[in-house]
Amino acid sequence: MNDTAQVKTEIMTAKDAAVFLNISYWKLTDMAKKRQIPHFRAGSRLLFRVDSLKEWISNQEVASMQQEEFRSPEVVKLRRIQ
């Protein structure tokens, strides 16, 4: 594989990244605008590196597990009705 083809597979357009993440194009562009997901711009084009997206996914999984662990020991108190 030549260098140009390898670079093309490492960088995705917003449409390709949305398919990769299984979310809508509009949700992805909104997340990028809010700086919630790693991206960069080339002129007006919104681009995403595959490695950055994979790392972002891993970080999201870790963060969600930490939140669940924080909530799991929660004890619910029942209120007695008189």
N, C-alpha and C positions, 0 to 999 in steps of 0.2 A: 504494500500500500504506500503510495507516495505521500509526502508531507501535506499537500493541499487537501487530499481526500481525508486524511486523518484529522486535520483542523476542522473540516466541515462536519465531521461526526461528533466532534467535541463541543461544538457551538450550535445551539438551536435557536430558531426564531421563536417568537411568543406562541405562535400556533402550534409548533412542534412541542414546545415545553408544556403547553396546556394538555396536549394529548398524553405526553409522558407522565404528567402528574395526575391525569384523569380528572381535571377540573376544567371549567369553561375558560375560554380565551379572555372574557371580560373579567372574571374573578382574578385571573393571573395578572392582568394589566393593573387592576385595582390594588392588588397586593404589592406589585412593583412600585406603584405610585406612592404607597404608604410605607415603602422601604421595609416590607415584611419578608421579602424573599430576595436572594442574591441575583443581581442582574447588572447589565451595563448597556449603554447606548452607543450606537454607531450612527451618528446623525439623528434621524428620527426613528430609526429601527431599535426595537427592544430585543436584546439578545441574552441568552442564558448559557452558561457553561454546564455541561453534563456533570462534571465532577462536583461543582458547587451545589447543584441541585441534589445530588445523591448525599452529600454531606449535610445539607440543610434538612433533608428527610430524616437522616439519622439523628440529628439534633432535636427535631420535632418529636421523634419517638421517645428519646431519653427524657425530654421535658414532660411529655404526657405521662410517662411512667412515674416520674418523681411527684407529679401532682396527684396521681392516684394513690401512691404510697402515703402521701401526706393526709389524704382524706380517709383512707381505709380504717385507721383505728378510731374513727369518730363513733361515739356512742350517742344514740338518740334517746333523749329523755321523753318519756310519755307523761302527759299531763293528766292528772286525775280530775274528772268532771264530777262535781257534787250536785 
